[in-house]
Amino acid sequence: MRRWFAGAVVGLDLRVRRTSLILWVLATAVIVLLYSALYPSLRDISGIDQLLQSLPKALQEAFAIRDYTSPTGYLQAEVFSGLLPVVALVFAIGRGAAGIAGEEEADRFEALMAQPVSRMAVYLAKAAVIAVGVVAIVVVGTVVPILAVGPLFDLTIAWSAVAGMGVHFGAFLLLSGLLALATGALTGRKAVAIAVPAGVFAIGFFIETIGRSVDWLGRLRPYSPWRWFNGSQPLQNGVQWTEVGVLAAACVVVLVIGAVGFARRDLRG
């Protein structure tokens, strides 16, 4: 009975938020498609590679400018180092913050906890909802559009390379969503659940981008989730299992901390 009800929590959450999820997936797909459509015109600009290579090394490193006119270099610089991760992070963090803290602040959580289900089962169900959303964003909103539409604009990349980037991207987004869920479970405050992961990933972005060219800041790069997401350039080199393993281990640690803290905290209401 308890196991069935935990599954029902996942199903209910997905049904309630399915329109939102569809819109987020469409938004990420549109970003990929727009950047793909721009590629031929940007690639054909005379001397653009030479111009970009003439920029200071610090700028090249900060914006991941390497072989800009190649399909891999273009996607690396414009899609996976720019707008797409930011938009996807907004989704994952928002979904994580709404999972427990949002429900609690809206006074909907008391009715749920009155059902025959443990706090641990509820917490894991909320984490599963985040995971489903992340998979949809990565697979349907990112990987499929690149593979299906990219060749129409000469953005032809091996499926294994795109899939490798997708694995890194998914682990990266899942960590942000689970951090928001755990923060909300520990505090019961949606604003805090948004602010903490947003701050962590914003500071991490600064450390990763500037740290590539500033020695003292570069020593902090191993603590940035962006380092493990994109630092090894999985779009060029395929899945780097050490990096994915670091992100996965961080996900497990955050999941356990959030679950234990939620089980022990007095709920409001």
Number of C-alpha atoms within 10 A of each C-alpha: 8 13 11 10 18 23 16 13 21 19 13 13 15 19 12 10 13 13 11 13 20 15 11 20 23 16 17 22 22 16 18 25 18 12 16 24 17 11 21 16 9 13 17 10 10 9 10 15 16 11 9 16 16 11 12 9 13 15 17 18 17 19 15 23 21 17 17 22 18 17 20 20 18 23 22 24 18 19 18 20 20 14 13 18 17 15 14 24 21 17 23 29 27 23 26 33 30 23 29 30 27 23 18 20 15 11 12 13 18 14 8 14 13 9 11 13 17 15 17 16 17 23 23 19 21 23 23 17 20 29 21 14 24 27 20 18 27 24 19 17 24 27 21 17 19 23 17 11 16 20 14 13 16 15 21 16 18 13 15 15 17 21 21 22 26 23 21 29 26 24 27 27 30 27 28 30 31 30 29 33 35 30 29 28 29 24 19 24 19 24 17 17 29 26 14 17 26 19 11 15 17 15 14 20 19 15 24 28 24 18 21 22 16 13 10 10 15 16 13 14 22 15 14 19 26 25 23 25 25 21 17 15 22 24 24 17 12 20 21 18 13 10 20 20 14 16 24 19 14 19 20 14 15 19 20 15 15 24 22 16 16 23 15 10 12 11 15 10 9
